[in-house]
Amino acid sequence: MPLFRRQPEPKGYRPTENEVKDAAARLNAGSHHAAYDLTLHSGDRKQETAMRILGATVQDPE
């Protein structure tokens, strides 16, 4: 039994920062479609992508 077991690389697409920001902007505007589509396209990285989008939706108070 090995001490460290390597996990296989997750399959799927890792969206760029610009794609995440665009989806977050659309989510802030009231449309969830871009975020939903980007998350579905991410494959095994769905949770990571959803958290990146939600993190990008936080706006600084002015």
C-alpha positions as a Python dict, from the first residue, in 0.01 Angstrom:
ca = {
    (1, 'M'): (0, 0, 0),
    (2, 'P'): (164, 324, -110),
    (3, 'L'): (196, 608, 134),
    (4, 'F'): (73, 867, -117),
    (5, 'R'): (-180, 781, -381),
    (6, 'R'): (-193, 1002, -687),
    (7, 'Q'): (-536, 1107, -801),
    (8, 'P'): (-598, 1115, -1176),
    (9, 'E'): (-603, 1457, -1337),
    (10, 'P'): (-963, 1585, -1349),
    (11, 'K'): (-1117, 1573, -1694),
    (12, 'G'): (-1288, 1877, -1831),
    (13, 'Y'): (-1225, 2234, -1928),
    (14, 'R'): (-1079, 2494, -1693),
    (15, 'P'): (-1227, 2830, -1796),
    (16, 'T'): (-1004, 3132, -1833),
    (17, 'E'): (-1025, 3421, -1592),
    (18, 'N'): (-1198, 3637, -1856),
    (19, 'E'): (-1469, 3374, -1908),
    (20, 'V'): (-1526, 3353, -1533),
    (21, 'K'): (-1547, 3733, -1503),
    (22, 'D'): (-1792, 3751, -1795),
    (23, 'A'): (-2015, 3482, -1640),
    (24, 'A'): (-1999, 3661, -1304),
    (25, 'A'): (-2096, 3993, -1462),
    (26, 'R'): (-2396, 3831, -1632),
    (27, 'L'): (-2492, 3660, -1306),
    (28, 'N'): (-2482, 3998, -1129),
    (29, 'A'): (-2704, 4136, -1406),
    (30, 'G'): (-2963, 3867, -1332),
    (31, 'S'): (-2891, 3601, -1596),
    (32, 'H'): (-2766, 3264, -1477),
    (33, 'H'): (-2737, 3108, -1824),
    (34, 'A'): (-2371, 3193, -1890),
    (35, 'A'): (-2262, 3064, -1548),
    (36, 'Y'): (-2469, 2747, -1591),
    (37, 'D'): (-2330, 2675, -1939),
    (38, 'L'): (-1971, 2739, -1830),
    (39, 'T'): (-2014, 2510, -1529),
    (40, 'L'): (-2161, 2231, -1742),
    (41, 'H'): (-1875, 2262, -1990),
    (42, 'S'): (-1621, 2220, -1708),
    (43, 'G'): (-1669, 1845, -1665),
    (44, 'D'): (-1499, 1721, -1346),
    (45, 'R'): (-1412, 2081, -1255),
    (46, 'K'): (-1775, 2189, -1204),
    (47, 'Q'): (-1739, 2269, -835),
    (48, 'E'): (-1415, 2463, -885),
    (49, 'T'): (-1569, 2661, -1171),
    (50, 'A'): (-1886, 2740, -975),
    (51, 'M'): (-1680, 2867, -680),
    (52, 'R'): (-1464, 3079, -911),
    (53, 'I'): (-1776, 3235, -1065),
    (54, 'L'): (-1936, 3300, -727),
    (55, 'G'): (-1611, 3448, -597),
    (56, 'A'): (-1599, 3684, -895),
    (57, 'T'): (-1957, 3804, -832),
    (58, 'V'): (-1860, 3967, -502),
    (59, 'Q'): (-1842, 4339, -560),
    (60, 'D'): (-1646, 4582, -348),
    (61, 'P'): (-1861, 4837, -165),
    (62, 'E'): (-1817, 5183, -303),
}
